[in-house]
């Protein structure tokens, strides 16, 4: 279960649903996105995702591949937001990653 939560949020959204869950999730996403955006360019690169790899137990390259829908090697805030809506896809992706030899 921990890993299912990790990919869609990749520790980007850690807020529990309470009153105003969407607002809380967005605030959590912004805070964590900014924390990992070390160079301040508004995008997360593979090297910036290394901390997420440690927290989620998933390879940073797989995290990048899941969120980087623009295929430019970086995750924009918009891509991170869009990834929050893909929980079912995230569960399948995590399962596939865990089943790799």
N, C-alpha and C positions, 0 to 999 in steps of 0.2 A: 504494500500500500504506500509506503514511504516513497518508493520510486515513481509510482504513478503521479503523486503530487509534485514530485521534483521536476519532471520534464515540462509540464505545461507552465509551471511557474518558475522552474529552475531556480527556485528560491527567490524568484522575483516577486511573487505574491504570497505572503504568509499570513494574511489577515483572515480571521475566521468570519463566516457570515454572521453579521449582527445588523442592527439597524443601519441602513445605508451601505450594504455590502459592496456595491459597485464603486462607490466613492472611496471606501476603505481599500479596496483592491487597487484602485488607480493610484492612491497615495502610496501604498506599499510598493507598487511597481515603480513609480517614479523615484522613490527613495533608494531602492536597490539598484535600479538602472544607473542612477547617478553615481552611486558608490562604486560600481564596477567600471564605469566609463572613466578610466584613469586619465586619459588624455583629453577628456572633455569635448570630443568631437560629435557627441550625440549618437554614437553608434558603438556597439560592442563588437570587438574583434575576437579572434580565436584566443589570442594571448590574454585578453581581458576576461575571458570565460573560464580560465583555469581555476579560479576560486569556486565557481559553480560546479565544476567537475568534482572537486573535493567534497562539496556539500551534498551533491546528488548521487555520487557514485557512478555517474554516466560520463563517457568521454566528451570532452569539450567539443570535439569535431561533430559528434552526433547532436549535441545541443544546438550548435551553429546550423547544421543541416536542417533541423526541424524548424527553427524560427526564420532562417534566411530565405524567405520566399522570393526575394529579388535576385538571389544567387550572385551577390556581389562580395561575399565573404565577410559580411558584417550584418549585425542585427540592429535595425532602427527601432526607435520607440514604438512606431506604428506596427512594425512586425511583431514586437513583443506583445503589444496589446492584442493583435489579431491571434497570436498563439494561445492566449488565455481562453479563447472560445473553442479550441480544438481538443478538448479533453479526451474524447473517444479515440481520436487519432493518436494522441499522446500515449494512451494506454497500450495500443497496438505497437507503437514504435518502441516503447520501453520493453515490452515483452520480446520483441524481435532482437533488441540489443542484448538482453539478458540470455537469450538462447544461442547467441553466437558461440562458436567453438573457441 
